Every structure is written in structure tokens, then in C-alpha cells.
């Protein structure tokens, strides 16, 4: 059985949450469908990049994209590439479209009479994600949201199987597009910590180190700035911000972030997780599930997060995570950590990752998908 995996673009050195979700899908499909060839290639899984480079697009590409956008073509997808993919598709039993933002492709495949199985993975409900991602004053904002909504609808209409991350997205899909998701596969990661030796005796410090992990992105920016305004002045903690492009946020908010260490584009997050006493995840908007929460579980960290940050995860309150949605709740929780130190390594968080959110834990779902 052969599968063509449709991916936005090659992975860069630093991967955001969406990239990690894509890599998880690709790795799991390769694991299920075939062994590697002698030369290291895959027998049964081929990848097609809609945008053939990891860096920024050229001005010409931006202009071409703006012209094609009202017709439903997002992120480097063009009519020519759709035509090429439709031609290629007949050599494959499965077409896996990694993001529902490319629903126009599913529509074209069905129109061309493709007889294999079209699978679309919803990383988010894209219309909701766009709404959370874009500043309210952005020109053509509603055009982008409408086009995302159109592609989500096409993905639902023309895909043979639809994957969502959690029950919330499953319900939203049913409400918006009258489509029931075929399978729920939560955010998961290959275990990067299998060989690590966690010290289970180090207590959180009386002045805890709080780590915020997230790229420069509207929901992340609003969340950490809210935390710095409403919580930080009332607790005795050290805060560190790590994420792609976050140096720009410090430039925009020099007074608020004056004493805060901000790290851009760290290729290895392990040292930051190891030194952190707790993860603070004050995220209030978005869709899907937060990969940063899964990473925090993988490293066995104490997590203090909002409903949105913990959405989709089987969290036991007071064990693997602490749920806080107001400034008062964050303040009280952090003060409790300082007054009653807990181990920096959270065994409950690590166990939850291994049993529910590791690649090994979800592989059976991909086998079910490809039956």
C-alpha cells in the first residue's frame, strides 16, 4: 500500500507546534506502512511539499498567494500544484493531507475521480485558529477567515476520513459542517527523554523559575503579557521566555519585559525544561491542542495552565497540572509552590505522557486509520 503525504514545507531547524504535529503524522504513517529501503528512503510513503523551502517566501510568492487566496489557495498551494498532485494521486492508495487548510485539494481529487482514500488531518479548526492568530485591525482579516472556513468545509465534504485532535474540535466540526470526525488522535510526540535520568529529589525553589514556551504569535503574546502585568508583580518568581521570534516581543514591550530573559530560536529545549521549576501556560485563545503542553508532560514538568492550555489532555488536578484561569488563581498556585516546595520532576506528568501522548501510545490509532 502506498501513501502520498501532502506537507506544507520542509522542516526547519526550529520547529513550531504545527511542524511537530506534521512530523508526528509523517513518522507514524511511515512506521505503520513500511520499512526503510537500503538507501534510507521509504518504500511506501512519499512526501510532496507545497512550498519547497523552509525559509520566508519571496515578494512575488506573496503577491501570487494574495491573488489566489479568494479562490481557496493557501500557503503556497496553486492551481498548477493541484493539477500536478491530481495527476500523481492515481499512483497511490492513500492521499494524506496534513492540514485542513488545503481542502481545495481534496475537492479537486474527488472531482478528478480519485478512487483511493483521502485522509485529512485537522490540526485546528482553521477558521477559529485564524481568528485567534490575526490582529483585529489586520486588513483583509475576514477574507482570510472566510477562505479558511471554506477549506475546512471542503475537507469535511470531500475527505474519506477526517482526523481531529480532541472532543472540542469534533463537536465544532459537527456544528459547523455537519461532519462527524472519523477518528480522534491527540497531540503526541516521539519520546525525546527516554534516555534521560530525571532527578526526582530536587524540590522547586522558594523563588521558582517559571518557563513560558511559545513562538511569537498573537495568542502566546497576549497570554504572557497578561501574566507579566497581572501575576508577576504579585509573586516572587523568576520568569524565562523561550520561543521563535520572541525577541521581537521584548523589543515591543521593553518596560514590561525589562528584567526577563528571552531566548530566540533555541534548537534544543532540553536545558530550559531541566532548569524550570514549573511551566506557566496562560493561553486564553486558540483551537486544537497545545503541543507545548505535551512537551511539558514529556519532560515531567509541573504545569500551571489555563483551560485552553490543557484542552484535550486527561489532566488530574493537583497531580500532573494545576488549572488556573484568573490572576488570583495563578498567584495563589505559584505562592503555594513557593511555600510548599514540590519535586521539580513530576512523575505523574511523565507517566501521563508515556501512557497517552507518546507516539508509541497512539500508533494503534494510525493502524486503525489505514485499515
N, C-alpha and C positions, 0 to 999 in steps of 0.2 A: 504494500500500500504506500502511495506517495502523497506527500503533502507540500503545498506551496504556502510559505509563511509570508504574509504581507506586513512589512515593517516600515515605520516612518523613515528612519535613517540609521546609519551605523552607530554603534555605541561609542561615546566619547570616553575620555579618561575618567571624568567625574560624571556619575550617573545620578539623575534625579529619581524621584519616586516612580514616575511613569516609565522611565527606562528600565528600572529594576523589575517592574511588573511585566514589561515586554520580555526581558531576559528570562524571567521565570517561566513564562509561557513557552518560549522557544526551547529552553533547556528541558522542560518536562515533555514536550512533544518529541524531541529527539530521543529522550530516554525511552519513551513508550514505543516509538515507531522503528527504531533501528540502531544497529551497531555502527561504529565508525568504519569507513574504508581504511585500507592500508595507508593511504596518503593523508589520513586525518579528516577527510571530508565525510559527509553524511550520505548514506545510501538513499534514504527515504525522505529527507526534509531539505528542501531548497528555500532560500530566502530571497525575496525581491524587495529592494529598498526604493521607496517612493521618492526619497530625497537622498542622492548618492553620496553626501558628505556630512560629517558631524558638525562642522562649523556653521557660521552665520550665512544666510542667503545673500546673494548679490542684489543690488538695486533693481536690476532687470527682473530677477525672480520675484521680488516683492511686488513689482508693478504687474507682472503676469498673474501672480496669485490674486491680486486685488480685482483684476478684470474677471477672473474665473470664479471668484468666491460666490457671487449671487446664484451661480448655476450649481452650487454644492461641492465645488472642488476645494479641498482644504490641504494645507501643509505639503505642497509640492505635487499633489495629485493633479494630473492634467488629462484632457481627453485622449491625447496620444498615449499616455501611460495606461489608461483604462483599456484602450484598444489593444495594446501590447499584452496586457495581463489577460484579457479575454481570450486572446489567441493562445497564450501559454497554458491557460487553465485546463484545456482538454487533455493535457498530458498528466493530470493529477486527479487523485481520488478525493482529495480534500483541499479546499482553499480556506486558510485560517487568516481572517482579517483582524489584526491585533487591536484596532481601535474602532469604535462605532462612528467616529467622525468621518470614516471612509465608506459610509453606507451607499454612496453613489456607485461604488464598485460592485457591491452586492446586487444592486438593481441592474447594472449592466450585464453581469454574469447570468442572471436569470433571463433577461431579455434575449441573450445570445443562445439560450438553450443549454447552458452548462448542466450536466447531469450528475456531477459529483455532489459532495456535501459542502455547503458554505457554512462556516462557523465564524461568528463574530464575538469578540471579547469586549464587553463594556468595562473599561477602566473606571469610568464615571458615567453618570447621565450627563452627556457633554453639554447640553443646554444649561443645566444647573452649574456645571463646572465653569463654563464661560461667564455666567452671571457673577459667580464668586471671584473669578480671576481678574476681570476687567474693571478699571476705574469707572465710576458712574458718568464721568464727563467725557469719556473717550468717544471721538467721532465714529459714526457707523457701528456703535456698540450693538444696537438692536438688529442690524443686518447680520452681524456675526452670530448672535444668539439664535436668530431665526434659521440661519443656514446650519448651525449645529443641530438644532431641533429637527430640521428636515432630514439630516443624515441619520440621526438616531431613529427616526421613523422608518426610513428606508432599510436600515439594518434590521429592524424588527420585522418588517414586511417580507424581505427577500432572503433572510438568512434561514438555513435549515435548523441551526442550533444557535442559541444565544446564551452567553455566559455572563453572569453578574457576580459581584463580589459579596453582597450581603442582602439581607432581607429588606432593608430600606430601599435599595435600588430595585429589587424585584417588585416591590409594591408600587414604586414610582413608574416603572415600565408598564405595569398593568394599567395604572391610572391614566397615563399619558397616551399610550399607544395600543392599549388593549392587547398586549402581548405578554404571555407568561414566560419568564425565563426558563430555559430547559435545564440548566444546572447552575448551582451556586458554588463557586470556587473562591475562597477567601484569599486575601493577600497572603503570600508565603514567600520564604526566602531559602536559598541553599544555605546550610549552616556553616557560617564562616568561623564559628567559635568552637568547633568540635575538638580542636587540639589545644585550646586554651585551658590554663589552670586558673580557676577562679578562687580567690582568697575569700572564704566565707566568714572571716573573723573581723575584717576591717569595718568598724562602725562608721555611720555618717558623722561628719564633723559637727561641732556645735555651731560653726558658721558654714553651713553646707554649700557645696558647689553645685549650682543648678545649670544644667546644659539644655540649651534650646537648639534643636537641629531642624534646619529648613532653608530652602533656597529663597532668593529674593522673588517674592510672589505676593500678591495682594493679601490673601488670607493669612499667610505667615507673617507678613509685615504688620498688619493690623493687630494680630494676636500678641506678638512680642512687644510691640509698642504699648498696647493696653497694659500688659503685665508690668512694663517698666514704669508706667505712670501710676497705676492703681495698686500694685502689690509691692514692688521692690522698695519703695520708701518706707514700708512698714515692717520689713523683715530684715534680719541680719544675715544676708547670704551673699555669695559671690555668684555672678552670672557670666556664662560664656555662650556666645552665639556662633554657630558653625553652619555655613551653608554657601552654596554657589551664589555669587553676586552680592552677598550680604554686606560687603564693604560699602556698597552704594547706599545702603540704608543708614549706615553710620555717618556718611557724608551728608545725607539729608536731615539727619537728626543729631547733630553734633552735641547739643546740650544734654539731651536725654540719654545718649549712649556714650557720654564722655569718658566714663570710668570703666566701660565694658570692653572686654577683649572680644573682637570679632575676627573670625578666621574665614577666608575665602577659599573655595575650591580645594578642599583637603582631599587628596586621593585615598587616604586611609583614615577612617574614622575611629579605629580601634583605640588609639591613645586617649581620645576625648571621652569615649564611653568608659574606659577603665578608670579615669580620674574623677568622673562625675559621681556625686552622691545621689542625685536624682535627676530625672528628666522632667522638665516643665513643658507642657504641650497646651498652651492657651489658644486653641484653634476654635473659631466660632462659625466658620462658613466652609462649604465645600460639598463634595459628593464622593461616592465610593468609600474606600478605606484609606487610612493614612499609613504609608509604608514606614514612616519614622517610628510609629508605634510598634510595628512588627520588629524593626531593628532593635528597639529598646528592650523588647521581650527577649530577643535572641541573645543580647549581651547580659541579660539578667539584671535589669535596672529597675529601681523604684520609679514608678511613673505617677506623676500628678498631672491629670489632663481633664479636658472638658468632655462633654458628651460627644461632640464632633470628633475629637481626637481618638476616642475609644470606640466609636461606632463600628459595629461588626465584630468586635472582639469579645470572647467569652470571659470577661473580667470578673474576678471575685473581689468585691470591695474589701479594701484593707489587707489584701494579700499581694496580688501582683500589681495592683494600681489603686489610686485614690482619685475619686471623681470630684472635680471642683468646677463650678460654673460662674461663681461670683468672686469678686475681690476678697470678700470676707472669708469665703471658703478656702481660697488659696492661702491667704495669710494664716489662718488657723492651722491648716495642714502643715505648712512649712515650719511654723513655730513648734508644732508638736514633734516634728523630726528633730529639730534642734534640742528640744528639752528631753526627748526620749529617743536617743540615737538607735537606729536600726542598722543591720548589716548593709554595707554598700552593694553587695551582691544579693539579689533577691532570688532565692531558689524557686519560689512559686512562679515568677515571671519566666524563668528559664525553662521550667517544666512545661508550662503552658505553650511556649513556643515549640518545643520538641513534639508535643502530642497533637497540636492542632495547626501550627502555622509554619512548620518546616516543609521543605519540598518533599521529603520522604512521607510526611503525613498526608499530603494532598495528591500524591501520584495516582492513587486508585481512582480519583475523580477524572483524571485525564484519560485513563484506560476506559472508563465508562463512556466518556465523550466520544471516543473513537471506535466504539463497538460497531 
